[in-house]
Amino acid sequence: MSQVLTIARPPGVQGVRLETGRGVFAALAAVPTGSARRGTALLVPGFNGSKEDFLPLLPGLSEAGYAVYAVDQRGQYETGPASVAPAYDSDSAAADAVSLAEALDAGPVHLVGHSYGGLVSRLAVLNSVAPEATWASLTLMNFGPAEVGTPTRERLELLLDALGSMAVPDLWPYLRPAEDGIPADVLAFLSDRWARNEPEALRLAARQLLTEPDRTTDLKGKGVPLSVVFGTPDDTWSEQEAEAMAEALGAPFTKIPEGGHSPNVQRPAAVIEALTGFWSSPASG
């Protein structure tokens, strides 16, 4: 489960609905004022995540001159099905990301994918007809080259088994975090967010995480600037395989100690520094 420490919206962060050719998506937006905009970024959350996972990043990225949009993927929290007859497979999720970038109408967009959102974002680049025209860069955050590691694999297999006989809301007592130190409003949010997950979206995402092939070679040839940001410790993918993936991609690798699986929450200043440094580098234009 992705981590959230607060759901309070900082000044300048607004909830919006993004209308695309593939449906309507819930998002949080932080847009710099004036004419000093340096670019636009789309942030894609992971399995059972939501746009709120990126709340700690939005003000700093906007202050650095970037218009930033964090979204709920199709089947997540406030987006829900997004359209009539929705499809929740990873290729469809990737097509949603492309459609969102097009709807922003801002030229090439910096794409950031966290965990399963990294899998979706990688596919969005791989499946784009004109990757360099759509994406200014791609950053994979706490994502590895292929399927998840053993501890997460075991948890996903248990979840898939449970989804075969239980409704999504009924699983919350088994998934809720220990309440020590978690504000009541955050705990209520986590419960509500979990309950709103579309079961088929959870099933297909879990299966993809269990079977994802290594697409590193294909990604390297797409002509989109790449970076890897990785919080430690993390048992979903190992630091070693993430760093090896970055090396194979010829991409900068930023390790964020004490960031855990969600450095965007645990060490947001370090993530903001990594992203803005990469986005402003000659490599990502």
Protein Blocks (a to p, Z undefined) as FASTA:
>chain_A
ZZdfbfcdcehiacdddddfkbccdddddddehjlbgbdcdddddehiafklmmmmmmmm
mmnopacdddddehiajlmnopahiafbfklmmmmmmmmmmmnonojaddddehjlmmmm
mmmmmmpmblmlmpmbdcdehiafbdcdfklmmmmmmmmmmmmmpcfklmmmmmpccfeh
pafklmmmmmmmmmmpcfklmmmmmmmmmmoccfklmmmmnopacddddddddfkbcfkl
mmmmmmmnopacdddehkljmlmlmmmmlmmmmmmmmmmpmklZZ
